[in-house]
C-alpha cells in the first residue's frame, strides 16, 4: 500500500534544547508529546486533518499527529486492521459497512464532513461528463452506454449507482472502469472516458479543465447516499482509549469550526498538503462540503439505511441487519460537546425527529 507521510513535528534537537533549559532554570519540564498516526485520503474531505496539524490544535492537546495520505478509504481500513495507525479517515456509512462485513470491526468516533440536518447528502460527490460525447444533464438516459470512470467500492460508486437508479437509467448498459480519483481529471480531459464519478477537489479540477465541454450531471446531490466522513478506529481500541480519543476529538472540532468560519484560509492550507492542488479548485470544491461534527437522528438513520441497502444490492454480505451502534460510538463526542460548547455554538440546532430531516432516502 502506497502512502505519503505528512507531519509538522517539533524538531528533536529543538525539543531537547527546550527540555534542557527547563531543567537548568527549574521550570516545569513539559510532558513528552504523544505520537499518533492518522491515515487520511488525499482529498478535500481530509481538510480538518490538515488544519489540525497546521494550526497546532493537536499539539495543544499534547499530541504529535503524523498524517499519512492514501488514495482510498479501503487503504485506510487496511492500515487500521494492520495496526499501522491509531486513527483513520473514512466514510461512516459505506466504508465502515464494508469493513465490518469483512470482519474489520471499525467504528466512527467523531465525524467532521457531515450535513447533520440531512438523512443523506453527498456534498463532495459528483458525476461529470463530456458534452461532445452526447451527455446531457437534462437527459439521464444519455449516461447509458457511456464509459464511466469510478473508484470501485467507494462511496462515489454508491452515489453513481443510486443516481442511475433514481433517474431510471440502466447502469448495466454503461462500461465502468475503476480509476484512482486523483487521475480522473486527466482521464476525462484526454477523452479516455466519457464521464467520471469524482470527489472534491477533482470535480472542480475536471470542470475547470474541460471548460465549455463539461457537463455537470450531478454534484453534491441529496437523497442518494448517506455521506459523513470522520475519525474511525478499531472498536476494541476505542474502549481502552477514551482519554486519547477525547484529546483528538477536541482538535477535530476546532478544525471543523475553523473551516466553517474561514473557508478560504482552509483551502490555502489544503494546497500545502495536496500536491498540485490549484487554490481556485480548492476554494470552489470546499463550497460544496458541510463541516458538522455532530451525529443527529437524521445521519444515524441514513447510516443504517445505506449499510442495509448495500447488503440488499449485493455489494456486501451480512448475517444480520446493521444498527446505529455498528457505525459509531459517540460517547466521547457527547463529552466533548458538553465540555466545549463554544466549538459547536455557530451550528444550527439539530432536528429532533426524522420528520424534520431533509434528503430522505427512498
FIFIFI-580998 format. One line per 2 residues: number of its first residue (from 1); their letters; for each residue y, x, z of C-alpha. Coordinates in steps of 0.1 Angstrom, whole numbers, padded with zeros to 4 digits, m for minus. Each point is the difference from the previous one (the first is absolute). Layout:
! residues N
NUM> A> Y:X:Z | ...
***
This chain:
! residues 362
1> XX> 0000:0000:0000 | 0033:0015:m0010
3> XX> 0032:m0004:0021 | 0034:0016:0005
5> XX> 0009:0011:0035 | 0036:m0008:0010
7> XX> 0014:0010:0034 | 0032:0008:0017
9> XX> m0012:0018:0032 | 0021:0021:0023
11> XX> m0008:0036:m0009 | m0024:0018:0023
13> XX> 0023:0030:0006 | 0029:m0023:0007
15> XX> m0020:m0021:0024 | m0013:0031:0018
17> XX> 0035:0013:0004 | 0012:m0032:0014
19> XX> m0028:m0001:0026 | 0007:0036:0009
21> XX> 0037:m0007:0006 | m0009:m0030:0021
23> XX> m0024:0021:0022 | 0026:0027:0005
25> XX> 0028:m0023:0009 | m0020:m0022:0023
27> XX> 0005:m0031:m0022 | m0029:m0025:m0004
29> XX> m0025:0011:m0026 | m0005:m0026:m0027
31> XX> m0035:m0014:m0004 | m0018:0011:m0032
33> XX> 0003:m0024:m0029 | m0031:m0020:m0007
35> XX> m0013:0006:m0035 | m0007:m0031:m0021
37> XX> m0013:m0003:m0035 | 0011:m0031:m0020
39> XX> m0015:m0006:m0034 | 0023:m0021:m0023
41> XX> 0001:m0010:m0037 | 0025:0015:m0023
43> XX> 0022:m0031:m0006 | 0029:m0018:0015
45> XX> m0022:m0018:0025 | m0001:0033:0018
47> XX> 0038:0001:0005 | m0002:m0006:0038
49> XX> m0023:0031:0003 | 0025:0022:m0019
51> XX> 0029:m0014:0021 | m0018:0004:0032
53> XX> m0006:0037:m0006 | 0034:0007:m0016
55> XX> 0020:m0018:0027 | m0020:0015:0029
57> XX> m0011:m0034:0014 | m0035:0013:0009
59> XX> 0013:0033:0012 | 0021:m0020:0025
61> XX> m0033:m0014:0012 | m0016:0035:0004
63> XX> m0020:m0003:m0032 | m0002:0025:m0028
65> XX> m0012:m0021:m0029 | m0014:0017:m0031
67> XX> m0001:m0023:m0031 | m0027:0003:m0026
69> XX> 0007:m0018:m0033 | m0028:m0015:m0020
71> XX> m0003:m0022:m0031 | m0017:m0031:0015
73> XX> m0008:m0020:0031 | m0037:0008:m0007
75> XX> 0007:0037:0005 | 0018:m0008:0033
77> XX> m0029:m0020:0014 | m0024:0028:m0010
79> XX> 0021:0025:0018 | 0000:m0021:0032
81> XX> m0037:m0005:m0002 | m0005:0037:m0003
83> XX> 0022:0007:0030 | 0027:0018:m0020
85> XX> 0028:m0020:0015 | 0009:m0022:0029
87> XX> 0020:m0024:m0020 | 0001:m0013:m0036
89> XX> 0022:m0022:m0021 | m0018:m0029:m0016
91> XX> 0002:m0037:m0010 | m0011:m0020:0030
93> XX> m0015:m0026:m0024 | m0019:0014:m0029
95> XX> m0006:0036:0012 | m0011:m0009:0035
97> XX> m0022:m0027:m0014 | m0017:0024:m0024
99> XX> m0003:0027:0027 | m0016:m0023:0025
101> XX> m0024:m0014:m0026 | m0012:0035:m0006
103> XX> m0005:0007:0038 | 0033:0020:0004
105> XX> 0014:m0020:0030 | 0037:0004:m0004
107> XX> 0027:m0021:0015 | 0038:m0002:m0003
109> XX> 0022:0007:0030 | 0035:m0006:m0015
111> XX> 0011:m0011:m0034 | 0033:0012:m0016
113> XX> 0000:m0013:m0036 | m0003:m0037:0007
115> XX> 0018:m0033:m0007 | m0009:m0018:0032
117> XX> 0012:m0034:m0010 | m0025:m0001:m0029
119> XX> m0037:m0006:m0001 | m0001:0021:m0031
121> XX> 0027:0020:m0016 | m0006:0032:m0020
123> XX> 0035:0013:m0003 | m0011:0034:m0012
125> XX> m0026:m0010:m0027 | 0006:m0009:m0036
127> XX> m0013:m0006:m0035 | 0020:0017:m0028
129> XX> m0008:m0001:m0037 | 0013:0012:m0033
131> XX> 0019:m0025:m0022 | m0012:0017:m0032
133> XX> m0036:m0008:0010 | 0007:m0038:m0001
135> XX> 0004:m0005:0038 | 0023:m0028:0009
137> XX> 0008:m0007:0037 | 0004:m0037:m0008
139> XX> m0036:m0002:m0015 | m0027:0012:0024
141> XX> m0026:m0003:m0027 | 0017:0029:m0017
143> XX> m0015:0023:0026 | m0035:m0009:m0012
145> XX> m0018:0026:m0021 | 0024:0027:0010
147> XX> m0008:0034:0014 | 0012:0001:0035
149> XX> 0003:0030:0024 | m0008:m0008:0036
151> XX> m0013:0018:0031 | m0035:m0012:0006
153> XX> m0006:m0013:0035 | 0037:m0001:0009
155> XX> 0023:m0029:0011 | 0016:0004:m0034
157> XX> m0034:m0010:m0016 | m0002:m0031:0022
159> XX> 0036:m0009:m0008 | m0007:0003:m0038
161> XX> m0032:m0021:0002 | 0017:m0027:0021
163> XX> 0029:m0001:m0024 | m0024:m0006:m0029
165> XX> m0018:m0027:0019 | 0032:m0017:0011
167> XX> 0013:m0001:m0035 | m0032:m0012:m0017
169> XX> m0005:0033:m0020 | m0035:0015:m0004
171> XX> m0001:0035:0013 | m0035:0006:m0014
173> XX> 0016:0001:m0035 | 0021:0030:0010
175> XX> m0010:0036:0001 | 0005:0014:0035
177> XX> 0003:0038:0005 | 0005:0016:0034
179> XX> 0029:0025:0000 | 0018:0017:0030
181> XX> 0031:m0020:0006 | 0023:0030:m0003
183> XX> m0013:0005:m0035 | 0006:m0035:m0011
185> XX> 0036:0004:m0013 | m0009:0028:m0025
187> XX> m0032:m0019:m0009 | 0019:m0031:m0011
189> XX> 0030:0019:m0014 | m0023:0020:m0023
191> XX> m0017:m0032:m0011 | m0034:0008:0014
193> XX> m0001:m0034:0016 | 0017:m0033:m0007
195> XX> 0008:m0009:0037 | m0002:0015:0035
197> XX> m0004:m0013:0035 | 0020:0025:0020
199> XX> 0017:0002:0034 | 0035:0013:0009
201> XX> 0016:0023:m0010 | m0021:0003:m0031
203> XX> 0008:m0036:m0010 | 0037:0009:0000
205> XX> m0007:0032:m0019 | m0021:m0017:m0027
207> XX> 0026:m0027:m0005 | 0028:0026:m0003
209> XX> m0019:0022:m0024 | m0012:m0029:m0022
211> XX> 0035:m0013:m0003 | 0003:m0030:m0023
213> XX> m0037:0001:m0007 | m0008:m0008:0037
215> XX> m0014:m0035:0008 | 0000:m0008:0037
217> XX> m0029:m0024:0002 | m0001:m0002:0038
219> XX> 0018:0019:0027 | m0001:m0005:0037
221> XX> m0015:m0034:m0003 | m0009:m0022:0029
223> XX> m0032:m0021:0004 | m0024:0025:m0016
225> XX> m0012:0024:0027 | 0007:0008:0036
227> XX> 0018:0033:m0001 | 0010:0017:0032
229> XX> m0004:0038:0003 | 0002:0020:0032
231> XX> m0017:0023:0024 | m0038:m0002:0003
233> XX> m0026:0019:0021 | m0036:m0003:0010
235> XX> m0005:m0029:0025 | m0019:0022:0025
237> XX> 0028:0026:m0001 | 0026:m0028:0005
239> XX> m0017:m0011:0033 | 0003:0035:0014
241> XX> 0035:0010:m0011 | 0025:m0028:0007
243> XX> 0026:0023:0015 | 0000:0022:m0031
245> XX> 0001:m0031:m0023 | 0030:m0013:0019
247> XX> 0020:0032:m0006 | m0010:0000:m0036
249> XX> 0009:m0037:m0004 | 0034:0005:0015
251> XX> 0008:0025:m0027 | m0013:m0024:m0027
253> XX> 0022:m0028:0014 | 0031:0023:0000
255> XX> m0008:0011:m0036 | m0004:m0036:m0012
257> XX> 0033:m0010:0015 | 0017:0030:m0016
259> XX> m0013:m0011:m0034 | 0012:m0036:0005
261> XX> 0035:0012:0010 | 0004:0030:m0024
263> XX> m0022:m0005:m0031 | 0019:0026:m0021
265> XX> m0004:0027:0027 | m0037:m0009:0002
267> XX> m0003:0003:m0038 | 0016:0034:0001
269> XX> m0026:0011:0026 | m0027:m0013:m0023
271> XX> 0011:0024:m0028 | m0006:0029:0023
273> XX> m0037:m0010:0006 | m0011:m0015:m0033
275> XX> 0001:0027:m0027 | 0021:m0009:m0031
277> XX> 0013:m0033:0015 | 0032:m0011:m0016
279> XX> 0025:m0012:0026 | 0009:m0030:m0022
281> XX> m0037:m0010:m0002 | m0003:0004:0038
283> XX> 0030:m0022:0006 | m0011:m0027:m0025
285> XX> m0036:m0001:0013 | 0010:m0001:0037
287> XX> 0019:m0032:m0007 | m0032:m0019:m0004
289> XX> m0016:0012:0032 | 0002:m0017:0035
291> XX> m0001:0020:0032 | m0011:m0022:0028
293> XX> m0024:0016:0026 | m0010:m0033:0016
295> XX> m0032:m0020:m0006 | 0007:m0037:m0003
297> XX> m0021:m0031:m0002 | 0007:0002:m0038
299> XX> m0012:0035:m0005 | m0031:m0004:0023
301> XX> m0011:m0030:m0021 | 0006:0019:m0032
303> XX> m0021:0029:0011 | m0030:m0022:0007
305> XX> 0004:m0020:m0032 | 0002:0031:m0022
307> XX> m0029:0017:0017 | m0022:m0030:m0004
309> XX> 0011:m0006:m0036 | m0011:0035:m0008
311> XX> m0034:m0009:0013 | m0001:m0032:m0020
313> XX> 0011:0019:m0031 | m0028:0025:0003
315> XX> 0023:0030:0006 | m0016:0007:0034
317> XX> m0030:m0013:0020 | 0002:m0011:0037
319> XX> m0027:m0017:0021 | 0026:m0022:0018
321> XX> 0036:m0012:m0008 | 0029:0021:0010
323> XX> 0022:m0009:0030 | 0034:0013:0010
325> XX> m0014:0024:0025 | m0018:0018:m0028
327> XX> 0033:0011:m0015 | 0022:0010:0029
329> XX> 0004:0008:0037 | 0035:m0010:0008
331> XX> m0001:0008:0038 | 0021:0031:m0004
333> XX> 0024:m0016:m0025 | 0007:m0028:0025
335> XX> 0007:0026:0027 | 0024:0018:m0023
337> XX> 0018:m0032:m0008 | 0004:m0008:0037
339> XX> 0013:0035:0009 | 0022:0005:m0030
341> XX> 0015:m0033:m0011 | 0029:0017:m0016
343> XX> m0022:0014:m0027 | m0008:m0036:m0012
345> XX> 0032:m0018:0009 | 0013:0000:m0037
347> XX> m0031:m0019:m0012 | m0001:m0037:m0005
349> XX> m0020:m0022:0024 | m0036:m0003:m0010
351> XX> m0016:m0033:m0011 | m0018:m0017:0029
353> XX> m0024:m0020:m0021 | m0018:0004:m0034
355> XX> 0020:m0030:m0013 | 0031:0022:0002
357> XX> m0014:0029:m0020 | 0009:0008:m0036
359> XX> m0022:0014:m0027 | m0032:m0019:0008
361> XX> m0032:0009:m0017 | m0019:m0026:m0019
***
